[in-house]
Amino acid sequence: MTLTADQLAQYERDGFLLLKNAIPEADICRLERGVANNPPLDGTLDPNAPVYPGPGRYTLATQCAADPDLAFIIEHPQIVPAAEQLLADEARLTAYVIYDRTPGGAGLPAHHDYKRWRPVGSSMHWLFTIVPFCSFDADTGPLYVAPGSHHLERVHEGEGVCKEVRAAIRPAAEDFIDPGLQRGDLLFMNMHLWHRADGNTSSRHRMGLFNKYAAASAPPATGYYLYNNAVADALSEAGRGLLAAHSNRPISHTRVLLTRQRPAGVEVYLNAEGRLPGGPSWDERAIPDWDLGNYIAPAQQYLREQVQIETPWLSYVGDYEEGDGLCRVYGYNLNDNGFPVAYPGNWVTLQVLSECQAQGWETRAAECWLDPAVVRGKGLSQAQSRVDQFAY
């Protein structure tokens, strides 16, 4: 599918684009077979929700795309080419999610989904691809959008290598419209667009695909959700390129690439052991959800313990092999505003770093961190974001 100039302009102006009858009926039926074999039991944010399929909003996500009847939609020819036009870049899947709002399930209040603590939401450039399995009507619960509420002027250059986003402007209640989503439609929606949904008052399940794709040049600030190899194997050879990160190795460690600019060039900090500061990873779980992958909290803990600094944010660099697992590496560039005290480790040049790499990938990580073509945001821990995810 190739979008027209008018469609591209509409998406830029309104923050969403609706394509009617874009997904064939046979493909919706295939997805429904996949759901039947993989009930949406990845959880709900409502701790008081009954057992599925009691009234609630449930997700089918995590590694469910290992089922070919679910995986095929990831690389669908009606979705990916259009998404890449809207992103003006190659696409990378950041979330595979099917939502099931069961009969009696409550709606969602107005919100947008740029979230600095989530692998799903912390990229600086991503979009939704929404495919309803039924009509989102007055009974099952419409999805409302507020045209133009994505306010892209909130995104601006920050200090150093990372961009910043000011807090969103909440649209008025009368600004929301019902685009009239029906079975087989395809809705592209900007990450910053405000939307909400009514509850399901019908006797039917309100189900739909809500996948997210980021621009390849704009990785999530927390790091990607890590798919296993079974998901990659369910895709075609070309389709595997849509997965920025997949492995059967767990993310067992997290480390931080601290850099600073000096007259002679960039320097990198190594701890007393000659390594990037860090250690074994652990899941924070201050904000419960299925999309694990944010290891900023343990990374910041190691910075306090090993470097005696407190960083206001970190930004994802990449995943590299360490031992039997993967090490999720974050970056942070120090300015000259800190108090000039000695550090317990050593600052080394990139040349020295290349000669004393403990893991063998430190130089590659530094080159990635310093690559000006990568569009980076500022990632936060879940605990920080419970206070204010835009304040740092």
BAGUDO-805604 format. One line per field, with one value per residue: residue number from 1; residue in three letters; x, y, z of N, C-alpha, C in turn. Coordinates in steps of 0.2 Angstrom, whole numbers. Atoms other than C-alpha are relative to their C-alpha. Layout:
BEGIN
resi <- (NUM;...)
resn <- (Ala;...)
n_xx <- (X;...)
n_yy <- (Y;...)
n_zz <- (Z;...)
ca_xx <- (X;...)
ca_yy <- (Y;...)
ca_zz <- (Z;...)
c_xx <- (X;...)
c_yy <- (Y;...)
c_zz <- (Z;...)
***
This chain:
BEGIN
resi <- (1;2;3;4;5;6;7;8;9;10;11;12;13;14;15;16;17;18;19;20;21;22;23;24;25;26;27;28;29;30;31;32;33;34;35;36;37;38;39;40;41;42;43;44;45;46;47;48;49;50;51;52;53;54;55;56;57;58;59;60;61;62;63;64;65;66;67;68;69;70;71;72;73;74;75;76;77;78;79;80;81;82;83;84;85;86;87;88;89;90;91;92;93;94;95;96;97;98;99;100;101;102;103;104;105;106;107;108;109;110;111;112;113;114;115;116;117;118;119;120;121;122;123;124;125;126;127;128;129;130;131;132;133;134;135;136;137;138;139;140;141;142;143;144;145;146;147;148;149;150;151;152;153;154;155;156;157;158;159;160;161;162;163;164;165;166;167;168;169;170;171;172;173;174;175;176;177;178;179;180;181;182;183;184;185;186;187;188;189;190;191;192;193;194;195;196;197;198;199;200;201;202;203;204;205;206;207;208;209;210;211;212;213;214;215;216;217;218;219;220;221;222;223;224;225;226;227;228;229;230;231;232;233;234;235;236;237;238;239;240;241;242;243;244;245;246;247;248;249;250;251;252;253;254;255;256;257;258;259;260;261;262;263;264;265;266;267;268;269;270;271;272;273;274;275;276;277;278;279;280;281;282;283;284;285;286;287;288;289;290;291;292;293;294;295;296;297;298;299;300;301;302;303;304;305;306;307;308;309;310;311;312;313;314;315;316;317;318;319;320;321;322;323;324;325;326;327;328;329;330;331;332;333;334;335;336;337;338;339;340;341;342;343;344;345;346;347;348;349;350;351;352;353;354;355;356;357;358;359;360;361;362;363;364;365;366;367;368;369;370;371;372;373;374;375;376;377;378;379;380;381;382;383;384;385;386;387;388;389;390;391;392)
resn <- (Met;Thr;Leu;Thr;Ala;Asp;Gln;Leu;Ala;Gln;Tyr;Glu;Arg;Asp;Gly;Phe;Leu;Leu;Leu;Lys;Asn;Ala;Ile;Pro;Glu;Ala;Asp;Ile;Cys;Arg;Leu;Glu;Arg;Gly;Val;Ala;Asn;Asn;Pro;Pro;Leu;Asp;Gly;Thr;Leu;Asp;Pro;Asn;Ala;Pro;Val;Tyr;Pro;Gly;Pro;Gly;Arg;Tyr;Thr;Leu;Ala;Thr;Gln;Cys;Ala;Ala;Asp;Pro;Asp;Leu;Ala;Phe;Ile;Ile;Glu;His;Pro;Gln;Ile;Val;Pro;Ala;Ala;Glu;Gln;Leu;Leu;Ala;Asp;Glu;Ala;Arg;Leu;Thr;Ala;Tyr;Val;Ile;Tyr;Asp;Arg;Thr;Pro;Gly;Gly;Ala;Gly;Leu;Pro;Ala;His;His;Asp;Tyr;Lys;Arg;Trp;Arg;Pro;Val;Gly;Ser;Ser;Met;His;Trp;Leu;Phe;Thr;Ile;Val;Pro;Phe;Cys;Ser;Phe;Asp;Ala;Asp;Thr;Gly;Pro;Leu;Tyr;Val;Ala;Pro;Gly;Ser;His;His;Leu;Glu;Arg;Val;His;Glu;Gly;Glu;Gly;Val;Cys;Lys;Glu;Val;Arg;Ala;Ala;Ile;Arg;Pro;Ala;Ala;Glu;Asp;Phe;Ile;Asp;Pro;Gly;Leu;Gln;Arg;Gly;Asp;Leu;Leu;Phe;Met;Asn;Met;His;Leu;Trp;His;Arg;Ala;Asp;Gly;Asn;Thr;Ser;Ser;Arg;His;Arg;Met;Gly;Leu;Phe;Asn;Lys;Tyr;Ala;Ala;Ala;Ser;Ala;Pro;Pro;Ala;Thr;Gly;Tyr;Tyr;Leu;Tyr;Asn;Asn;Ala;Val;Ala;Asp;Ala;Leu;Ser;Glu;Ala;Gly;Arg;Gly;Leu;Leu;Ala;Ala;His;Ser;Asn;Arg;Pro;Ile;Ser;His;Thr;Arg;Val;Leu;Leu;Thr;Arg;Gln;Arg;Pro;Ala;Gly;Val;Glu;Val;Tyr;Leu;Asn;Ala;Glu;Gly;Arg;Leu;Pro;Gly;Gly;Pro;Ser;Trp;Asp;Glu;Arg;Ala;Ile;Pro;Asp;Trp;Asp;Leu;Gly;Asn;Tyr;Ile;Ala;Pro;Ala;Gln;Gln;Tyr;Leu;Arg;Glu;Gln;Val;Gln;Ile;Glu;Thr;Pro;Trp;Leu;Ser;Tyr;Val;Gly;Asp;Tyr;Glu;Glu;Gly;Asp;Gly;Leu;Cys;Arg;Val;Tyr;Gly;Tyr;Asn;Leu;Asn;Asp;Asn;Gly;Phe;Pro;Val;Ala;Tyr;Pro;Gly;Asn;Trp;Val;Thr;Leu;Gln;Val;Leu;Ser;Glu;Cys;Gln;Ala;Gln;Gly;Trp;Glu;Thr;Arg;Ala;Ala;Glu;Cys;Trp;Leu;Asp;Pro;Ala;Val;Val;Arg;Gly;Lys;Gly;Leu;Ser;Gln;Ala;Gln;Ser;Arg;Val;Asp;Gln;Phe;Ala;Tyr)
n_xx <- (4;-3;4;0;-2;5;0;-5;1;6;-3;-5;5;5;-3;3;3;4;1;6;0;-6;-3;5;4;-3;-5;3;2;-6;-2;5;-2;-6;2;4;-6;-5;4;-3;-1;-6;2;4;-2;5;-1;6;4;1;-4;2;2;4;-1;-6;-3;-6;-5;-4;-6;-6;-3;6;-1;-3;5;0;7;0;-6;0;2;-6;-3;6;-1;4;-2;-7;-3;3;-3;-7;1;1;-5;-5;-6;2;4;-2;5;-1;5;5;5;7;4;7;5;6;7;0;-7;0;-3;-6;0;-4;-7;-4;-4;-7;-1;-7;-2;2;-3;5;1;-5;-4;2;4;3;7;5;4;5;4;5;3;7;2;0;6;2;1;-7;-4;-5;-7;0;-6;0;-5;-5;-2;-6;-4;-7;-4;-2;-6;-5;-7;-2;-7;-4;2;7;5;4;7;4;7;6;6;6;6;6;4;4;-4;-1;5;0;-2;4;-4;4;-4;-4;-3;-7;-1;-6;1;-6;-2;2;7;5;5;4;5;6;0;4;6;3;-1;-6;-6;-3;-7;-4;-7;-3;-7;-4;-6;-4;-5;-6;-5;3;2;3;-5;-1;-1;5;3;-5;3;-4;-1;6;4;-4;1;6;0;-4;-7;0;4;-5;-3;4;-1;-7;-4;2;-5;2;-4;3;-4;-3;-4;0;-6;1;-6;0;-5;0;-4;-6;-3;-3;6;5;-3;5;-2;-1;0;-6;-1;-1;6;5;3;6;0;6;6;6;6;2;7;4;6;0;3;-3;-5;-6;-6;-3;-5;-3;0;-6;-6;-2;-2;-7;-4;-1;-5;-7;-2;3;4;7;2;7;3;-4;3;-2;-5;0;0;-7;-1;-4;1;5;6;-1;0;3;-4;2;-4;1;-5;-1;-2;-5;3;-1;-6;-6;-4;-3;4;-3;-3;-5;3;-5;1;3;-6;-1;5;-1;-6;1;7;1;5;-1;5;1;-1;6;6;-2;1;7;3;-2;3;5;6;5;4;1;4;-2;4;1;2;7;1;0;5;6;0;1;-4;-2;-3;-7)
n_yy <- (-6;-6;-5;-6;-6;-2;4;-2;-7;0;3;-5;-5;3;5;6;1;6;4;4;7;1;7;5;4;7;-2;-1;7;3;-2;2;6;-1;-2;5;4;-4;-5;-6;1;-4;-4;-6;-5;0;5;3;3;7;4;-1;-6;-4;-7;-3;-1;5;0;6;-3;3;4;4;0;6;3;-3;-4;-7;-4;-3;-7;-4;-2;-1;-5;-6;-4;-2;-5;-6;-2;-3;-6;-4;-1;-2;4;7;1;5;2;-1;4;3;0;1;-1;3;-3;5;-3;-3;-3;-7;-4;-3;-7;-3;0;1;6;-1;1;1;6;7;2;-2;-7;-5;-3;-6;0;7;-1;6;3;3;4;2;6;-1;-7;-3;-4;-2;6;3;-6;-3;-3;-7;-3;-8;-2;-6;0;2;-6;2;-5;1;3;-4;2;0;-1;7;4;2;-5;0;-1;-3;4;-1;-4;5;-3;0;6;-1;1;7;2;7;1;5;6;6;6;0;-6;-1;-6;-2;-5;-2;2;-5;-2;2;5;3;5;1;7;5;1;5;7;2;-2;-5;2;-3;0;-6;0;-6;0;-6;-1;4;-5;-3;6;-2;-3;5;6;4;7;5;6;6;2;3;-5;-2;6;0;-5;1;-3;-7;-2;0;-6;-4;1;-3;4;6;5;5;-2;-5;-6;2;-6;-7;-4;-7;-3;-7;-4;-7;-4;-3;-3;6;4;3;5;4;2;7;0;2;6;-1;2;-5;1;3;7;4;-3;3;-3;-5;1;-5;-1;6;1;5;-2;0;-2;-6;2;-6;0;3;-3;-6;2;2;-6;-2;4;0;-7;-5;-5;1;-3;-1;4;4;2;7;1;6;6;4;6;0;6;4;-4;-7;-6;-6;-5;-7;-5;-6;-5;-4;-7;-3;-3;4;-2;3;4;6;6;6;4;-4;-2;2;-2;6;4;5;5;5;4;3;2;5;5;0;-4;-7;-5;0;-3;-7;-2;-1;-5;-7;-1;-5;2;3;-5;3;-3;1;5;0;6;0;-4;-7;-2;-1;-7;-4;2;-6;-5;1)
n_zz <- (0;0;-2;5;-4;-4;-6;-4;-3;-5;-6;-4;-3;-5;-5;1;7;0;7;-1;3;2;-2;2;-5;-1;-5;-7;-2;-2;-7;-5;-1;-4;-7;-3;-2;-4;-3;-3;-7;-3;-6;0;-5;-6;-4;-2;6;-1;5;7;3;-4;3;0;6;0;6;3;3;-2;5;3;7;2;3;6;1;-3;3;7;0;-1;6;5;6;0;-6;-1;4;-2;-7;2;3;-5;-4;5;-3;-1;-6;-5;-5;-8;-4;3;-5;1;-6;0;-5;0;-2;-6;-1;-1;6;-2;0;5;-1;6;-2;-1;-7;0;-4;4;6;5;1;-1;6;2;6;1;1;-1;5;-4;4;-4;2;0;1;-7;0;-7;-4;-2;-2;5;-1;2;1;0;6;-1;-7;-1;-2;1;-2;-7;1;1;-1;-7;-1;2;6;-1;1;-5;1;-5;-2;5;-1;0;4;-3;1;7;6;2;5;1;7;2;2;1;1;6;1;-2;-3;-2;-5;-3;-7;-5;1;-5;2;-5;2;-5;-2;4;-3;4;-2;4;-2;4;0;5;0;-2;1;0;4;-1;6;-1;-3;-7;-5;-6;-5;-5;3;3;-2;3;2;1;7;2;3;6;5;3;5;6;0;0;-6;-6;-1;-4;-7;-2;-5;-2;-2;-5;-6;-5;-1;-7;-2;3;-1;3;4;-2;5;-1;6;-2;6;4;3;-5;-4;-3;-7;-2;-7;-3;3;7;4;-1;-6;0;-3;2;1;-3;2;-5;-1;-3;4;3;7;3;5;-3;4;-3;-5;-2;-7;-2;3;-4;-7;0;1;-7;-4;3;3;-5;4;1;6;1;5;4;6;2;6;4;-4;2;-4;-6;-3;4;1;4;-4;3;-1;1;1;-3;1;-5;2;-5;-6;-7;-5;2;-5;3;1;-3;5;5;7;5;7;5;2;-6;0;5;-2;-7;-1;-4;3;7;4;-2;6;4;-3;0;6;1;-4;3;7;0;4;-4;-3;-7;-5;-7;-4;-8;-4;-2;-6;2;4;-4;-3;6;5;4;-4;-1)
ca_xx <- (0;6;-1;-6;1;-16;-16;1;-4;-20;-10;3;-12;-24;-12;-22;-27;-41;-41;-58;-59;-40;-37;-46;-59;-49;-35;-46;-53;-35;-31;-47;-41;-24;-33;-44;-27;-19;-32;-28;-21;-6;-15;-24;-20;-35;-30;-48;-53;-61;-54;-55;-67;-75;-78;-62;-49;-36;-21;-13;5;22;28;11;17;26;10;10;-9;-4;13;8;0;17;23;6;8;-6;2;21;24;11;18;36;29;22;37;48;60;61;49;53;40;39;24;12;-4;-22;-34;-50;-63;-75;-94;-95;-77;-74;-68;-52;-50;-42;-23;-9;4;21;28;46;46;39;48;32;31;48;54;54;45;32;14;-1;-8;-25;-36;-53;-61;-78;-87;-82;-99;-110;-113;-95;-87;-80;-62;-62;-48;-44;-38;-23;-20;-3;5;22;29;31;46;62;81;88;105;117;112;94;78;65;46;36;20;5;-9;-25;-39;-56;-70;-79;-63;-64;-73;-78;-69;-81;-70;-77;-71;-56;-52;-34;-31;-14;-12;2;11;6;-12;-25;-38;-51;-63;-80;-84;-92;-110;-114;-114;-99;-81;-73;-57;-43;-25;-15;2;16;30;44;56;72;82;72;74;64;74;71;76;66;54;65;56;62;68;52;43;57;55;37;41;48;66;62;49;63;70;55;61;75;79;76;85;83;96;89;94;105;115;114;128;129;141;145;154;160;168;186;197;206;189;176;181;172;171;177;174;187;186;189;171;157;148;133;129;115;98;82;64;58;39;34;21;15;12;17;30;46;63;66;82;85;81;95;107;105;107;124;129;125;135;150;151;142;131;113;107;90;88;96;94;96;111;110;110;127;132;138;141;126;114;113;118;107;117;112;120;122;133;140;140;152;139;143;154;172;177;187;179;182;186;195;190;198;199;190;207;211;194;197;213;205;188;182;168;173;159;162;169;154;142;152;151;132;129;139;130;121;109;101;86;86;74;76;71;65;63;46;47;52;38;25;30;31;37;40;49;67)
ca_yy <- (0;17;32;48;65;70;56;60;78;73;62;76;88;77;64;50;42;30;17;9;-10;-11;-28;-43;-53;-69;-60;-55;-73;-79;-68;-73;-91;-86;-78;-93;-103;-90;-82;-64;-69;-57;-48;-32;-16;-18;-28;-31;-38;-55;-70;-69;-68;-58;-39;-31;-26;-40;-41;-54;-49;-54;-69;-73;-69;-85;-92;-90;-85;-70;-66;-63;-47;-40;-39;-36;-28;-16;-10;-10;0;13;14;17;31;39;37;42;28;9;2;-8;-17;-11;-20;-33;-31;-38;-30;-39;-28;-41;-38;-26;-20;-2;11;21;39;52;50;49;35;44;37;38;23;10;1;3;22;30;31;48;43;29;26;14;2;-2;-16;-18;-36;-29;-12;-1;6;13;-4;-11;6;18;23;42;53;72;78;89;85;78;95;91;108;101;91;100;99;95;97;84;70;68;77;82;83;95;89;87;99;90;93;98;85;92;90;71;63;45;40;26;11;-5;-23;-24;-5;1;16;24;35;46;42;59;59;60;46;38;23;20;4;-12;-12;-26;-45;-46;-45;-29;-35;-27;-27;-12;-14;-1;3;15;22;12;28;32;17;17;27;12;-1;-13;-27;-42;-55;-73;-82;-91;-75;-71;-89;-86;-72;-72;-68;-50;-49;-53;-36;-28;-35;-24;-36;-54;-68;-83;-75;-66;-48;-53;-37;-18;-6;13;21;37;50;67;80;85;96;80;72;61;51;36;31;14;8;1;-16;-8;-11;0;3;-9;-27;-40;-34;-35;-30;-14;-17;-1;1;-16;-21;-34;-24;-28;-21;-5;-8;10;8;-5;4;20;10;4;22;27;13;13;31;40;50;52;54;61;50;37;32;15;11;-7;-25;-35;-52;-54;-71;-82;-68;-50;-34;-19;-4;14;30;47;62;72;91;103;108;95;98;95;80;65;49;32;24;31;41;34;40;30;24;17;10;0;-7;-12;-18;-30;-38;-34;-23;-7;2;-3;3;20;22;19;31;45;42;58;49;41;51;48;52;52;37;36;23;18;25;42;42;39;56;65;58;75;84;78)
ca_zz <- (0;-4;4;-6;-2;4;17;23;25;35;47;50;53;63;71;64;47;45;30;28;24;23;31;22;31;29;39;53;54;55;69;78;76;84;99;101;103;114;126;132;149;150;163;167;176;187;202;206;189;189;180;161;153;167;164;161;149;145;134;123;120;127;116;108;90;90;84;65;65;75;68;50;54;60;42;33;16;20;36;36;20;25;43;35;25;40;50;35;41;42;55;71;81;99;104;98;108;106;118;123;132;138;141;155;154;159;146;147;152;140;138;126;125;125;141;146;157;144;131;121;123;125;107;100;85;84;80;83;70;76;68;75;75;77;75;90;91;105;112;112;115;103;102;102;96;98;80;81;100;96;97;89;94;112;105;106;106;124;131;124;113;119;114;126;127;137;146;135;133;138;125;130;131;115;105;104;89;85;69;67;67;60;58;45;46;49;60;61;76;82;98;106;100;114;114;125;125;132;141;133;137;124;126;114;116;110;103;92;87;94;87;89;77;80;67;66;70;86;98;114;128;140;127;117;123;120;109;109;94;92;87;74;67;64;52;35;32;28;42;55;51;60;76;83;97;99;108;119;131;146;149;164;166;164;162;159;146;155;143;145;132;135;124;118;114;122;137;145;163;169;187;198;189;172;167;163;179;182;187;187;181;190;186;195;194;202;188;184;166;154;143;153;147;157;167;171;190;193;181;192;208;202;197;215;222;210;204;218;205;203;185;181;166;155;137;129;118;114;120;120;126;143;151;146;145;137;145;142;140;143;140;149;145;159;157;167;180;193;208;203;214;210;203;211;194;178;163;147;129;115;110;127;128;112;120;137;133;146;136;119;114;123;108;98;111;112;94;94;108;99;82;78;66;81;88;107;121;140;149;167;180;184;201;194;182;196;202;185;169;161;175;172)
c_xx <- (4;-5;0;3;-5;-1;6;-1;-5;3;5;-5;-4;3;-3;-2;-4;-1;-5;1;7;3;-6;-3;3;6;-2;-2;6;2;-5;2;6;-2;-3;5;4;-5;4;1;6;-1;-4;2;-4;1;-6;-4;-1;4;-3;-5;-5;1;6;3;7;4;3;6;6;3;-5;1;4;-5;-1;-7;0;6;0;-2;6;3;-5;2;-4;2;7;2;-3;3;7;-1;-1;5;6;7;-2;-4;3;-6;2;-5;-5;-5;-7;-4;-7;-4;-6;-6;0;6;-1;4;7;0;4;7;3;5;8;2;7;3;-2;4;-5;0;5;4;-3;-4;-3;-7;-4;-2;-6;-5;-6;-3;-7;-1;1;-5;-3;-1;7;4;4;7;-1;7;-1;4;4;3;7;6;8;5;3;7;5;7;2;7;3;-3;-8;-5;-4;-7;-3;-7;-5;-5;-6;-6;-6;-5;-3;5;1;-6;1;2;-4;3;-4;5;4;3;7;0;7;-1;7;1;-3;-7;-4;-6;-3;-4;-6;0;-4;-6;-4;1;6;6;2;7;3;7;2;7;4;6;4;5;7;5;-2;-1;-3;6;1;3;-6;-3;4;-5;4;0;-6;-5;4;-1;-7;-1;4;7;0;-4;4;3;-4;1;7;4;-4;5;-3;4;-4;4;2;4;-2;6;-2;7;-1;6;0;5;6;3;3;-5;-4;4;-6;2;0;0;7;3;2;-5;-4;-4;-7;1;-6;-6;-5;-6;-3;-7;-4;-6;-1;-3;4;7;7;6;3;4;3;1;7;6;2;2;8;4;1;5;7;3;-2;-3;-7;-2;-7;-3;5;-3;4;5;0;0;6;1;4;-1;-5;-6;2;1;-3;4;-3;5;-2;6;1;2;5;-3;0;5;6;4;2;-5;3;3;4;-4;6;-2;-3;5;2;-5;0;5;-2;-7;-1;-4;1;-4;-1;1;-6;-6;2;-2;-8;-3;2;-3;-5;-6;-5;-4;-2;-4;3;-4;0;-1;-7;-2;1;-6;-7;0;-2;5;3;5;8;3)
c_yy <- (6;6;6;6;3;-4;1;7;0;-3;5;5;-2;-5;-7;-1;-7;-3;-5;-7;-1;-7;-5;-4;-6;1;1;-7;-4;2;-2;-8;0;2;-6;-5;3;5;6;0;3;5;6;5;1;-6;-3;-3;-7;-4;0;-6;5;7;3;2;-4;1;-7;3;-4;-4;-3;0;-6;-5;3;4;6;4;3;7;5;3;1;5;6;5;2;6;7;3;3;7;5;2;3;-4;-8;-1;-5;-1;1;-3;-3;-1;-1;2;-3;4;-4;3;3;4;7;3;3;8;3;0;0;-5;2;-1;-2;-6;-7;-1;1;7;5;1;7;1;-7;1;-7;-2;-4;-3;-2;-7;0;8;3;5;2;-5;-3;5;3;2;7;3;8;2;6;0;-3;5;-1;6;-1;-4;4;-3;1;1;-7;-3;-2;5;0;2;3;-3;2;5;-4;4;0;-6;0;-1;-7;-2;-8;-1;-5;-7;-7;-6;0;7;0;7;1;6;2;-1;5;2;-2;-4;-2;-6;0;-8;-4;-2;-6;-7;-3;2;5;-1;4;0;8;0;6;-1;6;0;-3;5;3;-6;2;2;-6;-6;-4;-6;-5;-6;-6;-2;-3;5;2;-6;0;5;-2;3;8;3;1;7;5;-1;3;-4;-6;-5;-4;1;5;7;-1;5;7;4;7;2;7;4;7;3;3;3;-5;-4;-3;-5;-4;-3;-8;-1;-4;-7;1;-2;6;-1;-4;-7;-4;4;-2;5;5;-1;5;2;-7;0;-5;2;1;2;6;-2;6;0;-4;3;6;-2;-1;7;3;-3;0;6;5;6;-2;3;1;-4;-4;-1;-6;1;-6;-6;-4;-6;1;-7;-4;4;6;5;6;6;7;5;7;4;5;7;3;3;-3;3;-4;-4;-6;-6;-6;-5;5;2;-1;3;-6;-4;-5;-5;-6;-5;-4;-3;-7;-6;0;4;7;5;1;4;8;3;1;6;7;1;5;-2;-3;5;-3;4;-1;-5;1;-7;0;4;8;2;0;6;5;-2;5;5;0;2)
c_zz <- (0;1;-5;4;4;7;4;3;6;6;3;3;6;5;-1;-7;0;-7;1;-4;-2;1;-2;5;2;5;7;3;2;6;6;2;5;7;3;3;6;4;3;7;2;5;-1;5;6;4;3;-6;1;-5;-7;-1;4;-2;2;-6;0;-6;-2;-3;2;-6;-5;-8;-2;-4;-7;-2;3;-3;-6;0;1;-7;-6;-5;0;6;0;-5;1;7;-2;-3;5;5;-4;2;-1;7;4;4;7;4;-4;6;-3;6;-1;6;1;2;7;2;0;-6;3;0;-6;2;-7;2;-1;7;1;4;-3;-6;-6;-2;0;-6;-1;-6;-2;-1;1;-7;3;-5;4;-2;0;-1;7;0;7;5;3;3;-5;2;-2;-1;0;-6;2;7;1;1;-1;2;7;0;-2;1;8;0;-2;-6;0;-1;6;-2;6;1;-5;2;0;-4;4;-2;-7;-6;-3;-5;0;-7;-4;-2;0;-2;-7;-1;3;2;2;5;3;7;5;-1;6;-2;6;-2;5;2;-5;4;-4;3;-4;2;-5;-1;-6;1;1;0;0;-4;1;-6;2;3;7;5;7;5;5;-3;-2;5;-4;-2;0;-7;-3;-4;-7;-5;-3;-5;-6;1;0;6;6;1;4;7;2;5;1;2;5;6;4;0;8;3;-3;2;-3;-3;2;-4;3;-6;3;-6;-5;-3;5;4;3;6;1;8;2;-3;-7;-4;0;6;-1;3;-2;0;5;-2;6;2;5;-3;-3;-7;-3;-4;4;-5;2;6;3;8;3;-3;5;7;0;-1;7;4;-2;-2;5;-4;0;-7;0;-5;-3;-7;-3;-6;-4;5;-2;5;6;4;-5;-2;-5;5;-4;2;-1;0;4;-1;5;-2;6;6;6;4;-2;5;-4;0;3;-5;-5;-6;-5;-7;-4;-2;5;1;-4;2;6;1;4;-3;-7;-5;2;-5;-4;3;1;-6;-2;4;-3;-7;0;-4;5;4;7;4;7;3;7;3;1;6;-1;-4;4;3;-6;-5;-5;4;0;-7)
***
